[in-house]
């Protein structure tokens, strides 16, 4: 009793005290029970609260009484609330927070796609990377050829993806197919792309398994998204290099005009060429771009370009002991691409419509024989997209496309022509089952008048995040394409060619280091096959034999890609290896074989370094591709022989300087530094008795120039994004 | 305040020299309850006295609670944005830097809505935009330089004597290489001017922004070397 009397006052004091205050303590963890360090615990409407320690523990006192709401929040997690009644004393609370949906923890579908964009974080290459890559000459396609899945074919332009021919890849600008993405082809002289990388804010290179929004490409699509309006600045840009001059003006960031004149004569005087340019390539052109945010919710983009150029080549006549004949080309190209995009209902709906028209005229004389080509394409496209979900992370879209395509090809007095009306409808949804699991399901239906056939192709992709920085991704689908026009000129009863893709991808990416590995399998069906009595190895021949869709093929392999922008400060290093095993029976091949454009091993290393002290960027690129199959009439195995490997070391450097508020960028590249004499294959006389190697236009190329940017404000030109 | 010095080393990557405009106005002082003033004064003193590398998350959390309890006050959001911006400089993981800066952007937008046309808010906006750019300058200058430039121009129009405007401009020149029209020599007179402005600057209360002088003095020392 005595003891009790002694203790009682203490108890009373304690009770009094604790009646006034409640001690709230507890723990904040994630769903797995891992403590969250630095989480905020708060009583709604009061200053009282705490921050969790490294073990997730917290404790604080409050004078609040009655019913309160206590929240626990942590950046990147969904906040959690508990409503309870405070009556003094001690309270122990446990908060288990759920990951919020955000770019850091949400998975992205990466199978079969290489994105180069400045809007998304999970990207491989950014537009600026294109112009700083040695050996690519600021050409988008040339850089894509250094990525896994594509190999360089020295004598021809285009993207050859995973055993696919160049025609199996389509270039798409803002959703619309570009009829002639490259300057017109001349025999064994590869051409550049028509578009400068600075036009685009993002580039996505698909190596297969692409979205139902696109079609008519058996292997791949190169998706280019044009720049948005970024500022109201006006600027003038002047460029002069070994092959031409150009000037551009941008008015208030909205309207921009470009003019150029190109002439390769000075360049050809400086370097030794393996091809006789009777008349050096020469041309002029211009473009006009309008890019305006019409209102807060709508964007109008208009682009029109026209170019006129040509050249005359002296090519060897393989049947006449290599005697030179003239191949004369004049190309005129008009292209316009226009889109209008509108967002409504707080951005939950997006409607984008586009119109594009392309007219390409090639006036060609081969020796004395006219061989003119005409390609004209008009297309309209409209896509309605609806976003949903808490963070509008899910989407469903539906769209329609219509194209009118007219092609013709003259050879001497024989004129072949085609008119095609192509329409497509597609629908696709991309959604998250979990933050870590995303699915994309699409369906595309097509009809083309020229085949008078319908097709329907399903597409499916999924991605699952395996850890904070890694994920696996899968893509599959069916891809139809109308046969090449050369076959349709002579046979209208052909059907669609088909490829089935399966792609499995693993990617790890953290703070400017990326590693990815991808395995693929592609099965070709219904490829066009041409029947010939004897095999004609000339790739530029016009098909004359009977044709049907009995061809087939397959391609499987894997690629590995690693990029590191972190280890060396202001340095950027990437290495690519692709393994390809492919064979097919198509075109005029008498038996199944690895096609002449395929290479088994493709390896490249790209390194770039910015050196602030001399404000210069230097880069080096090494490329190795194993030998290409070539035809030898004497060989017992059809296309059983391989050329020697292709190897190339290129270097590039650029230097930037500011003079009175304008910016000067000096650039230079040296291609094939070691002067290796690469070979791409052989051409044959028609009796197959004599052969001529196909070699690059030059063994070694030196190129340099200067670009100047004058802004009204002393602002940075895009070239200075070299790094800082 | 060493932390602030480091901030400018990490974050100052603004190339633009923004044209001057002049106008004058001051943000209205709000009437505040004593509990608010006491809590804010304490946390602001803690933030401005913190060492570089010290985690500002507890202060950001305190500010968030105050902001929730006092939905009409702009200062908790302003200082919250400041804390997350500072956190982005010490965070090594690029993806997380952006997460902090996104939060800072949200908070500074709230501060701007509660107290529109305030020079301090505009300056902080400019600093956050510069920080956003500094994460990946090569690919981001095109978007963020105009944002920072517009915010600084607006701040100048409101209060050209705010020393943090001059500081932001001086650091832009200071950290831009000479070849690009910047450099320490060129920045020197701007730094001196900035320090003069800091000497003349008196915050209207201890919870008002008063950061940056040490950074200017650090630059002065470097430029005079």
Boltz contact constraints between the chains, C-beta under 6 A:
constraints:
  - contact:
      token1: [A, 38]
      token2: [B, 57]
      max_distance: 6.0
  - contact:
      token1: [A, 40]
      token2: [B, 61]
      max_distance: 6.0
  - contact:
      token1: [A, 40]
      token2: [B, 64]
      max_distance: 6.0
  - contact:
      token1: [A, 42]
      token2: [B, 65]
      max_distance: 6.0
  - contact:
      token1: [A, 45]
      token2: [B, 69]
      max_distance: 6.0
  - contact:
      token1: [A, 46]
      token2: [B, 69]
      max_distance: 6.0
  - contact:
      token1: [A, 47]
      token2: [B, 39]
      max_distance: 6.0
  - contact:
      token1: [A, 47]
      token2: [B, 65]
      max_distance: 6.0
  - contact:
      token1: [A, 47]
      token2: [B, 66]
      max_distance: 6.0
  - contact:
      token1: [A, 47]
      token2: [B, 69]
      max_distance: 6.0
  - contact:
      token1: [A, 49]
      token2: [B, 65]
      max_distance: 6.0
  - contact:
      token1: [A, 51]
      token2: [B, 58]
      max_distance: 6.0
  - contact:
      token1: [A, 51]
      token2: [B, 61]
      max_distance: 6.0
  - contact:
      token1: [A, 104]
      token2: [B, 95]
      max_distance: 6.0
  - contact:
      token1: [A, 118]
      token2: [B, 139]
      max_distance: 6.0
  - contact:
      token1: [A, 126]
      token2: [B, 139]
      max_distance: 6.0
  - contact:
      token1: [A, 128]
      token2: [B, 138]
      max_distance: 6.0
  - contact:
      token1: [A, 230]
      token2: [B, 142]
      max_distance: 6.0
  - contact:
      token1: [A, 230]
      token2: [B, 143]
      max_distance: 6.0
  - contact:
      token1: [A, 231]
      token2: [B, 146]
      max_distance: 6.0
  - contact:
      token1: [A, 511]
      token2: [B, 93]
      max_distance: 6.0
  - contact:
      token1: [A, 511]
      token2: [B, 94]
      max_distance: 6.0
  - contact:
      token1: [A, 612]
      token2: [B, 177]
      max_distance: 6.0
  - contact:
      token1: [A, 615]
      token2: [B, 177]
      max_distance: 6.0
  - contact:
      token1: [A, 615]
      token2: [B, 179]
      max_distance: 6.0
  - contact:
      token1: [A, 657]
      token2: [B, 179]
      max_distance: 6.0
  - contact:
      token1: [A, 658]
      token2: [B, 180]
      max_distance: 6.0
  - contact:
      token1: [A, 658]
      token2: [B, 181]
      max_distance: 6.0
  - contact:
      token1: [A, 714]
      token2: [B, 17]
      max_distance: 6.0
  - contact:
      token1: [A, 716]
      token2: [B, 15]
      max_distance: 6.0
  - contact:
      token1: [A, 716]
      token2: [B, 141]
      max_distance: 6.0
  - contact:
      token1: [A, 721]
      token2: [B, 138]
      max_distance: 6.0
  - contact:
      token1: [A, 723]
      token2: [B, 138]
      max_distance: 6.0
  - contact:
      token1: [A, 724]
      token2: [B, 137]
      max_distance: 6.0
